Every structure is written in C-alpha cells, then in structure tokens.
Amino acid sequence: MTLREIIAMVVGASPRENPWGIVAEFEGPGQLLAAARALRQAGYRRYDAHTPFPVHGMNEAMGLRPSRVPLVALAGGVTGAALGLAMQWWINAVDYPLVISDKPILSWPAFIPVTFELTILLAAFGAVGSMFLFNFLPMLYHPLLKHERFGRVTDDGFMLSVEARDPRFEPQATRELLASLGGDHITLLEP
Amino acid sequence: MSIAADTRLPQIPRPQEEPLTEGRQDFHSITESVCRITEYKTNRIWLAAFGFAVFWLMVMVSMIAYLVWTGVGVWGLNNPVGWGWDIVNFVFWVGIGHAGTLISAILFLFRQKWRTSINRFAEAMTIFAVMCAGIFPAVHVGRVWVAYWLFPLPNQMGLWPQFRSPLLWDVFAVSTYATVSAIFWYVGMVPDLATLRDRATSRIRKIAYGVFALGWRGSNRHWNHYEAAYLLLAGLSTPLVISVHSVVSFDFAVSVVPGWHTTIFPPYFVAGAVFSGFAMVLTLIIPAREWFNFKHLVTLRHIDNMTKIILATSLIVGYAYGIELFVAWYGGDPYEMAIFKLRATGPYAWAYWTMVFCNVVVPQVFWLPWARRSIPLILVASVLINVGMWFERFVIVVTSLANDYLPSSWGYYSPTIVDILTFIGSFGLFFTFFLLFLRFLPIIAMAEVKAILPQANPHHHEPPAAAIGEERHG
C-alpha cells in the first residue's frame, strides 16, 4: 500500500477526485500582475504567483500583509543584546570577577563590542529562521514541483496556482477564469 | 494657446545611462549564460588550476601540521616581535572579505543596481577570505587543541574568558561575521539553486541542487518574506562589517604600543579593508569574466564603478597615513614620533615605501577615465594594491613591536620558510574553494539581475528601439 493510498483512506477520497489545484502560465510580469489582481477581485484567496524574481507590486495585487519577519528579527536582536550583556556581566563580574587595569568590575563599556556582535547574530538568525519558517521551507515535496512545465518559473516563466482548498475553487470555472485572464497551459495538478 | 506653449519646460536632454547588461538580454538568456558555466564538461584548464590550488592547500596543511607537532617556534616569532606574519595575514584576509559585504549589503541599501552582477562573486570571496583569515589566529594560539577556550563554554576548570580583552571581541566579531556572511550568501543563492535544480539533467545534480534549493517555488508569498529577510540581512551586515574591522583594529589600538595606540585606527582599517577587497574582486573577476564568458553581465561599467571606489578608499587610506604622521608630531609624544620616523627611515623603510607606493601612488591612475576601462592596467594595479595592503599590515604589526620603548629590546623580524609557505598555502585554500564555487554554483545572482532588466517591470511595454534609455521606470 503506497503512502498516497493510506492518505486517501484516511481522508476518505481518492486523490484523482481531489486535485491539489490548478496552474496557469502567463506571458510576462504585467499580465501576471493583472491576473493576480483579477483573481483576488473574483474572491480567490488561496492562490499564489510564481515568478523567477520578485515582481514589483505583486504583494499589493494579492493583498498580502507586510511580512512579519522584521518583528522576529527585532526580537532576535533584543534577545542577543540582553543575553550578551547578561552573559558578560555574570561571567566577568559575578562568577569569575576580574579586575583589569583597576576598572570597576562592571565596566560595561568594555562589554559593548561582544554585545553588539551577539545582537547582530541573533537578529540575523531571527530574520532568516523566521523567513524559512513562515515559508514552510525546506519543503522538498510539493505538487507543483512535479508539474513538468513548472521548471520554467525559475527561468523565465510566470505562473499562477490556485489551490483546491480555496472555497471558490471549481475545476471548470477556475480554468475558464484563468483562460479568460490570458492563462496558457492550464493544468489540473494532483496532490 | 501661446502661453501654454511658452510655459512648457524646455526639453533637457537626459544623459543616456549606460545599461547594466550589454546586448539584448531577456530572462532566459541570463539563465543560460550563468547556468551553462556549471553545466559544461569540466575542462582541463579548470582541472589544472584546481590541482594547483589543492597542491598549495596541502602545503599549508602540512605546514600547520608541522607547527602543531613542533610548536609555534617554527615561525619567525620571537621577542620582541610576538606577532608576525600570522597576524599580518589574518588582518590581510579579513580585510579582503570586506568588499564582498560592502557590495552585497551597503550597495544594496543604497539601491546601487549595478551591484547585482558582482555581489554573488564578491560574497563568495568574502567567505573564503574569512576562512583563510580564521586559520592564522587559530593556529597562532599555539595549543590549537584548546582553542575552544576562547569561547565562553562552561568547563571543569571553572575558568571563563576575559571579556575586556579586544582579542576576545575579535573572536566574537570574526565568528559572527563569518556566520552572517555565509547565511547572507546562501539565502541569496536559494532561488538560483532552484534554477539549477530545474535545469538539472543528471540524477546527482537533481538531488544535490534539489536539497540545497530547499524546494523553492518562486512563490510570491515566499518572495514577500524573502525580500524582508534579505533587506534585514543587508541592514544587519552593514554595521557588522564596519564593526569587524574596527574590532580588528582594537587589537592594536587598545594597547599602549607606540604606533598602535591611535583613535584613527577603526575608520582607517575599515577603509583599507574595503580598498583591498575591491582590488581583490577586480583581480578575480577580470579573468573570470573572460574565461567564463559573462562580459555582457559584468560590463566595463561595473569595472569602472569599482575602480572609482578603489580611488576613493585609496584617498582615505592616504589621508590616514598622513594624519598618523601629523598626529605623531602634533601629539608631542617622543615614542610616537620615534616610531613613525623609524617606519619611514628605519630598517623597515623598504616596506613602508612599498606600502605608500602601492596604496597611495598607484591608484591615482584611476583619475583618468581611460585607465578605469583599461583591463590590463586595472589588473596590474589591483594586484599591486593587494601587495601594498599586505605591506600596510606588515608595517603596522612588525615595526611597532620591533622598536618600542626600550632600545635594548629592539630587534629585527624575519619570517621563516614555514611562515612563507603557510601564507602562500592560504591562497591555495582560498582558490580551492573559489574554483569549486566557480564550477558548481551560480556565480551571478540570476534572480537579481533578471529583476533589474527593463522587462521585469510589470508596467514595461516593449519599447520601439529608439525609445530605449529615454524612459526609465521604477
């Protein structure tokens, strides 16, 4: 019994009846942007644009909220600063007090460089870690990656994908909508 | 009617901006020119170069093995010069790395679009240079097997590092720098690795690039977070890169050794680092664009811009040399004055004047516009600048230690053959990794270059040929 059959058993439907979604190709960034806007106006929410580079204005067209990555980076930076300062204070002033050139035990100016470096380090970890987390990456398996023509997206292809989970999704109607927006090579994808 | 005609602003002819890529590029042609470098059958020249690099890497490994086996005494270090080529090489390599971060982070924040053709290349250089740099201080601690004492790890001896020491700040600065640079480089490369994945024909390439591309799908929901993270990394790397060489300079400036104890050191070191790094980028990219045939992506305009930065940083470095002398005289400290007099006229005068010639005199040629576009001249100048910057560190490290307060403890430092072979070997390490990078990774940030093409703008309409350059969107 394959994994897919097990999943089908649990979910209670065969995968053929339940497509993952639909994908359509567009000519260029301009057409893609217009189509993405139109999909949103048509009430679609679970859809995505796939492009070789970030297309200017696409976030607004899709109605995406600004990324929360900066907040996590800020949290990382604050943690780094607090941790760095606390660590040095505890190590050099509490656990193993050292008198260096007759400076006070808690001579915080000397602790700034390391505090600064740890602030940067943890903020960077926060930025990159949250980026991967929010994007659910790494994800080495994805229905889109099985699509033959999908490889063009990392070269010069511009595609829209609409997930079947979208309440508006209707294989025939969605296909027609995408075609009317200029979509080409419209394909239904299996999960 | 006539009023309207009169009040119309005169048409000011806009200077035609030189395009960032040459020829008629589209998205696919960029993918082709970058990807095919990794897809060719390995050629003999690459193999020969790689073999040569690995040979020198092995020389370095054997020299380090010999040192670990015998002791640091195999180097030319002795009283009074306890820091010699090891620290010179460390500062030299860390400095090289700085141009990579400057190009990838600072120029990104300043929206300098020309950086996109060279940033990947320069970032790779940064990472490999920092690797070379890290080896020298790690080895010179003597007992390398206890080098982990540098980190605040709880241990059975109940000992902790001393956080008021610049040498420890250096540990944190350089390791943070190496980590953040590597992350920045990798994150920037993920979309391009996905391009290589999607073009892969052999199973091994599919798996290797597939794993490192992390399943990237070019999704706009992903780009949203990705661009935020990338911008933040650029913002974080900018103060980081400045802090790293500042902290390296603290190793000297916080001491009381004459010639080291100056407040000008941090900015002077950072400018010197950027200066040497750009020279190294040019030394590497000029042959690479020739051999791998991407002259249409790294154009003479890019090279011209880099030589301008070299000229600017050379002026800063030259100013720093001058102000050092001035402050030594103006400050009235006899030891300070003596050391600078010795630098210019003493036993190391040959090194001092080599430094001045390479770093201050040679770059002046870049005032001439034709010189900024003459490839052979730029190559020679960039190599000379690297020589000069190595000598700058040599002058700083060695002269001050060799001649400090007590004339009775003066000495003359000479490296041993182990010093020399280790240094040459570090180029082997650098080029081993660099050649692997050139062979297997996308050496130009494809996604970023595509994004600056005019047709990447959603409002772009194919212009008639005459209109190109007249209207620039975005």
Interface residues (C-beta under 8 A of the other chain):
Chain A: G28 P29 G30 L32 L33 A36 D48 A49 H50 T51 P52 F53 P54 V55 H56 G57 M58 N59 M62 L64 P66 S67 V69 P70 A73 M87 Q88 I91 N92 D95 Y96 L98 I100 K103 S107 A110 F111 P113 V114 F116 E117 L118 I120 L121 A123 A124 F125 A127 V128 S130 M131 F132 F134 N135 L137 P138 M139 L140 Y141 H142 L144 L145 F150 G151 R152 V153 T154 D155 D156
Chain B: D26 F27 H28 T31 P152 G158 L159 W160 P161 Q162 F163 R164 P166 L168 W169 F172 A173 T176 T179 V180 I183 F184 V187 P191 A194 T195 R197 D198 R199 G210 V211 L214 G215 W216 R217 G218 S219 N220 R221 H222 W223 N224 H225 Y226 E227 A228 A229 L232 L233 L236 S237 P239 L240 S243 V247 F250 M446 A447 E448 K450 A451 Q455 A456 N457 P458 H459 H460 H461 G474
